[in-house]
């Protein structure tokens, strides 16, 4: 992948995010990072796609939290994190779910991951 091609790919991914096509944008950022693991624009874009994806699901996840359905919430968030591990929002929600269960060490670990992603 040439520098010009990388730039085009990143521009295309940014355009896809604006159009709401988060999955395709995510794949493009991952493609760039496979070839150029230290590409800052791709890393930042990947975080953007993960946060955008998390926002789409936030209402549903927060409803589960409000209903004290912590284990269901934990299962759903972990599933989402398999694909969108750079979503600080998901890590925060996971931390809150663990705290709701009284699993404070797990909650702390989740919160720390969120802070590493988005200080």
N, C-alpha and C positions, 0 to 999 in steps of 0.2 A: 504494500500500500504506500503510495507516494505521499509526500507532504501535501500536495495539491488535493489528492484524493481524500486524505484525512480531513482537510479543511472542508471539502465538499460534504463529506459524510457527517461531520459535526454540525454544519449549517442545516443539512437535511433533518437531522435529529432534532435540532432546536425548532425547526418549522413544524415537525410532527407533534412536539409537545404543545405548541400553541394551538394546534388543531385538535388536541385531545387524544391523539393516537400514542398513548404512553407506551404500550407494549412494543411497537415498532421502534420508537425512539430508544427505548431501553436496549433493544437488540443491537442497534447501530452503535451506541456508546460501548457496549460490551465488545463488539467487533473491533473497534479502535483500540480498546484496552488490551485485547488479546495480542495485538501487534505492537502496541506502544503502551506498556503498563504504567508508565509515569506521566502520561499525557494529562495535564491538569484540566484542560477544557472537558475532556471526556469524563474525568472523575467528577467534576462539578456537575456536568450534565446528568451523569448517572444518579447522583444524589437528588437532582431536580426531578427526575422521572420517578424515583422511589417516593419522594415526598408527595408528588402529584397523585400517584397511585394510592398512597395512604389516605390522602384527603378524600378521595372518592369513597373509601370504605369507612371513614371515621364515624359517621353518624350511626351506622349499623353496629360498629364495635362499641361505641359509647352507650348505645342502648343496652347491649349485653352487660356492660359494667353497671349501669343504673339499676338493672334487674338482678344484680349480684350473681350473674351467671359466669363466675370467674373461670371455671375450667373450660367451658365452651369458648370463652373469650381467649384464653391462653392457647387453646388448640387452633383457633382461627388465625390468631396473630402469628403463631409459629409457622403455620402453613404459608402465610403471606411473606414472612421473613425469608423463607426458602428462596424466593425469587427477588424480593425487594429488601435485601439486608441493609441497605444504606438509608432506610427511612427512619429517621430519629423519632418521628411521631409514633411509629409502630413499637419501637423499643420503649418509649414512654408509656404507652398503653399497656404493654406487657408488664412493665414494672408496677403499674397501678393494680393490675389484676393479681399479680403475685402478692402485693401488699394487702389486697383485699382478702386473700387466703391466709394471711399471716406468715407468708414465706418471705421474710424481709431480706435474707441474704440473696435470694433469687431476684427480688425487686431491686436491690442495690446494684447487682450485676447488670440488669437490664438498663437501669438509669445511667450507669457508667458508659455503656455502649452508646446510648443516645447522646451523651455529652461528647464522646469522642468524635461522633459524626457531625454534630452541630453544637459547638461549645457555647 
